[in-house]
């Protein structure tokens, strides 16, 4: 059950309704009403909790403020003070502890520098290419640095303290921050991107919960819109086939859109007919930003809704969240 009494510490929030696609429920968007002292951004907040044999889930969009001076994040949910935990090339991880210091109540926030991979790099046994990639990773700027686009992952449970939206739930936020408003309209051309889609079902015992795909995206961009083709990036994991066309619309630096996504499980042997066989999803909500001086970067967040079918032929409700970033190829 949604708690409409939002408690945005130091911020006011309003709810903007995104036009529903294909008859799905409206996706809510929490917007911050005061200036951000840090990096601004946007995320999907995915709440989930158990009721009987079902998993209830609510997905919303939220604007974010990553305040590195106060070492906190503000949005539909708000972090306690963040303490640096460890660092890697292009990555920072933080914990937040209550006064008693219990790990059980810890929030975890991870920042990653958003990487623009060279389009021509192939991940094979070519040592020159692997060395090039290694050096590129080692030289990544810190995700804390001003002007550096940053992806954010944040996990928080109601054990930490009361959530602002859903009681007795866990919330996972995934999004981006640090975008620079473009000075120009999008430069037409071919863009390439990478991302992740996470699939879930409301049936607790179903074999779909937590399934994730690495996604690649090819975008044909014009000044006012883009046609996108999504497909599963072959990362050597489970045998899957996925495909999804999207249409993006640009309004100043805002991105909206619609489309669908289908995935098939290509396994030849399975331990049960309840294993998922295929997924059919439609866009329930899509938001994003154009950034960069020439609007040559695109960040997109998508909430999907639809069904999945198992090998026994049973169909169940399913939802998914996806994020990807794309860059113009020159």
C-alpha positions, 0 to 999 in steps of 0.5 A: 500500500502506497504511503502518500505522506511523503517525507522528503527531508529538506525537499518537497515532492509532487507526483507527475503522472506519466501517460499509460501505455497499452492500458497499464497503470500510470507510473508515478514520478516524484520530482524534487522542488528545491535546487540540488547541492550536488549531482542531479539525476533520475532513477527507478525505485522498485519496491517489493514485499511478500504477501502469502504466496505472492510478491507485491511490487510497485515501480516508480520514477524519482528524481535524485540529488546526490549530495556529496558534501552532505554525503547523502542521497535525496529522492522518493527515498532518502539515505542516512549519511553515507560512509565510504566503504571501498573503491575500485576503478570507476566505482565507489561503494558506501554504507550507512550505519545507524547509531548502534552500527548494526550491519543488519540495518545497513543501506548500500549505495554504489556509484559507477562511472558510466563508461563509453566503450569503444564500439570496435572493441571485441571481447576475445583473446586479442591481448592488445584489445584486452590491454587497451580495455584494462588501461581504459578501466584503470584510467576511469575518473572517479564517479564523485568527480564533477561533470562525470556521469554516474550510475547509482545503485541503492538498496534499502529495507524498512529494517533500516528505518521507515520507508517513505512510500511502502511499509515493510518493503525493500526498495532497490533504486537504479539510475543515473546522476551528473548529466550536463544539460545539452546546448544543442538539439540531438546530433542525428546519427547512429548511437550505440548503448549498453544496459540491463533489464531485470525481470520479475513475477508476482508469483513467489514460487515462479522461476522468473524472479531476479532474471537479468539480461545484459542489453545492447542497443542500436539507435537511429537518432534524428533531431526529434526522435529515435528508433531503437533496437534492443537485443540480449548481449551474449555474455556467456550466461544462460541460453536466452534470446531477446529482442525489443523495438522502442521509439524515443521522443525528445522534448528539449532534454527530456526523453519519453517513448514506447515499445515492447520487449520479448524474450525466449528461454532456449534451454534444452533441459530443465528440472520443472515445467514451471521454468519460464519459457518466454516473456512478452512486455510493453512499456508502462513508463519511459523517461530519460535525459539527453546530455552532453554539449551536442546532446550526444548522450542518451540515458533511458529508464524503462518500466515494463509490464506484461506476462510470462509463460512457463513450459507448462503453458501457464501465463502469469503477470510479469514486470521488469525494469531497465536502464541503458545509456547510449553514445553517438558513434563517430 
